[in-house]
Amino acid sequence: MKGLVFHGPGQSAWQDVPDPVIQDPTDAVVRVKAVTICGTDLHILKGDVPEVQPGTILGHEAVGEIVETGSDVRTVRPGDEVLVSCITACGRCRFCRQAMYGQCLGGGGWILGHRVHGTQAEYVRVPFADLSVHPLPAGLSAQDAVLFADIYPTAYEVGVLNGCVRPGDTVAVVGAGPVGLAAIRTAQLYTPERIIAVDLADSRLDAAKRLGADAVVAVREDPGQLVADLTEGLGADVVIEAVGVPESFELSTGMVRPGGRVANVGVHGKPATLHLEDLWIKNVTLTTGLVDTSSTPTLLRLAAAGRLPTSSLVTHTFPLDRMEEAYDVFGRASETGALKVVLGEPRHDTLAVPATP
C-alpha cells in the first residue's frame, strides 16, 4: 500500500509501505476512506515531537471500513464503517478506568502516527479496536465524521470542559485554526455571554465570525484591550489557548480575569514564560491536557443531529494520493486560507438513479 512516511525533520514522502496485519487479538485493520492532517503533524515535521521515529507513517485521524479483526474484537466486524479515534485505549489500566484514555498505561494513548504507524495511508492497524474505533451514526458522511477523530473532542475536552465554560461567561479563544474554531462552536453549547476570537489571519477571523464568535480581533490590534473594554476591565472568565507558541500563551494569561481559567490546548514545542509575578495573586487556574476522546460518542450524536457544523470547517479536499500537496496547502494556511483539509474518497451527497427506459 501507500502511506505518508516521516523521514526526519522537514522530510516526508508518500511511498510504498508494507500492508498492515493483525498483530494482537484486539487489533482491527481499517481501509481508510477519509483522513485529515492535524497541526500536530506539522509539529512532528518541524522536529517538535522527537519521540516520532523516522520510518513512521504519520496521521492519527481517519474514517474507514473494517476489513479484518483479531479474535478478541467484539464490538465491530468487517464491513462496519467506523471513526478511528486519535487516542487508543486499552480499557484496563488505572487511567483508562478513569476515562483518561490519553494517559493509557497499557499500550494506548496517543500512539497512532506517534509510536506506531498512523492513519495517513490506504490501510491502518488499530490496536484495542473495541475502545478505539466508533461506529458511524447513520447519515454522517466520512468527510464530516473525520473531524470528530481529534479536533472536536480536543477543543471540547481540553478547551471547553477543562476551562469550565459556564452560562454568562466571557470566553476568549486565542487561535482560530481548526481546533480554535471547534472550541468556539462547542463553547456555545454552554451559552456564554460572548466569545472573542483572536488570530493573526483575517481569513480565520472571518471563519470565527461565521461559526458564532461575537467579536474578533487581530493580534496586531491589542486583543487584551478589547477584552478589557468588553468586560469593564475584569478580563475573560475563560481563555482557551489554541496555538502552541510562547507569544500566544503569554497573551492568554494576560487576558484572564482574577479567578478565571486558562485552558491550554496548543502543542508547545518551545518553553513559554509563566508570569507568576503577575498571576500568583489572581487566583487563576491553568489547565493543560491531552485529549481523552471520552466525549467522542456524544459529539458524534450531536453531529448526526445537526448540532455541530462540519463542512464549514473543511476548506480543501484531495484524493488520498495527493497527500504531499495537501500537506503543502495546510502548511501554508496563512497564504492558502486552509482550515481543515480532508483526503480520501469523493463525497456523495446525492444518489444518481438511472432513468427507467
Secondary structure, DSSP 8 states (H G I E B T S, - for coil): -EEEEEEETTEEEEEE-------STT-EEEEEEEEE--HHHHHHHHT--TTS-TT-B----EEEEEEEE-TT--S--TT-EEEE-SSB--S-SHHHHTT-GGG-SSS-BS-BTTTB--SSBSEEEESSHHHHEEE--TT--HHHHGGGTTHHHIIIIIIIITTT--TT-EEEEE--SHHHHHHHHHHGGG--SEEEEEES-HHHHHHHHHTT-SEEEEGGG-HHHHHHHHTTTS-EEEEEE-S-SHHHHHHHHHHEEEEEEEEE-S--SS-----HHHHTTTT-EEE------TTHHHHHHHHHTT-S--GGGEEEEE-GGGHHHHHHHHHTHHHH--SEEEEES----S-------
